[in-house]
């Protein structure tokens, strides 16, 4: 028997078993990491959606009412607004998105106060403020 033949037959099965071990060693930690990563991402997404959903409902109701030229139940002086959610949203946004959210929310709040206190209701301005704020609060 030739030395090359012996090396080739033994090496082929060794190479296959070595590749299988390498794949197993790499796949187990990689799958663990990916599972953890997507679990965390999913939790953050669920948390975000639970936080912004009530605000989106309020904004959509206000927009529909303003489109009809009437006040929604959220413009009454005794109406409650989830301000704690706004604070929580600010903690979860960063960078340019945070600056944009603060600017758009400030404009929305300014117009909301006008809607409550003014005799002449700025419906078009409220619709514009809501339309600018909603995309920043989109569900994920």
N, C-alpha and C positions, 0 to 999 in steps of 0.2 A: 504494500500500500504506500502510496506517495504521501509525503508530508503535507503537501498542498491540499490533497483530498481530505486528510484527517483534520486539518485546520479549517477547511471550508465547511465540513459537515458539523463540527463542534461549534464553530463560530456562528453559524446561522441560527441555531437554537439559542445560543447565548445572547446574540444580538436581539432576538425577539423577546426573550425574557427580560433583558435589560431595558428595552423600550417600554415594555408593559409596566415595569417597576417605576420608571421615570414618570410615565403618564399617571400612575396611581398616586405617587408622591406629590405631583403638581396639582392633580385634580381635586383631591380632598381639601386642602387648604383654600384653593380657589373657589370651590363650591360653597364652602363655609363663609368665606368673605362675601361672596355675591349674595348669599341668602341674608346675611346680616345687613348688608348695604341696602338691599331692596326692602327689607322689613322696616328699617329706619325711615327710608324714603316714603314708604306707604303710610307709616304712622304720622309723619309730618304732613303729608297730603290730607289725611283724614282730619287731623287737627285744624289745618287751615280751612278746609271746607266747612267744618262745624262752626268755626269762628265767623266766617264771612257770609254764610247762608242767611242768617237772620237779617243782616244788613242789606244784602241784595234784595230780599223780599221787601223791606221797607222802601228802598230806593225805587224798585219797580212799581210799587203801589203809588208812591209819590209822583213818579213820572207819568203814570197812567192818569192820575187825577189832574195833574197840571195840564196834560194834553187835552183834557175835557174842560179846562178852565174852572176847576173847582179845587178846594183844599182837600187834602187827604186827612185821614184821622191822625196822621203823624205831625201835622202842623198846628194842632191845638196846643194851647199853653200847658195843659195838664198832661199832654202826651209824654210818655217816657221814651227815651232813646238810649240804646246800649253804648254809652260812652266808654264803658270798661272794655268793650270789644275794640274800639278805636285805639285805645292804649295798647292792647294786646297785639293788634295788627302792626302798630308802629315798632313793637319789639321784634317782630318776625320779618320785617322788611329792612333792607339795608341799601346804602349807596344812593344811586340816582333814583331808584324806585321809591325810596323813603322820601327824598326831597319832593318828587312828583306827587306822592300821596299826600304829604303835608300841605302842599300848595293847593291841590284839588279839593282836599277836605276842608281847608280853611275857606275857600271860595264857596263851597257847598254850604258850610255852616253860616257864613255871612248872609247868603241868600235865604237860608232857612229862617234866620232871625227876621229878615225883612218880610217874609211870607206871614209870619205870626204877628208882627207889630204894625206893619204898614197897611193903610187902607187901600192903596193901589197895589195889587198883587203882581209881582214880576214872574209870571208863569213861564215865559220864554227863557228868562235867565235861569230859572230853577231847572228847567229841562236841560239846558246846556250844561249846567254844573253837574247834574246827575249823569248825563251822557259822558262827561269827562271822567267821572269818578268810578263808574261801573267797570270799565276795562281793567282798572288797577286791582279790583277785588274779584276777578274772575276765578271760578272754581278750577281746581287742578285735578 
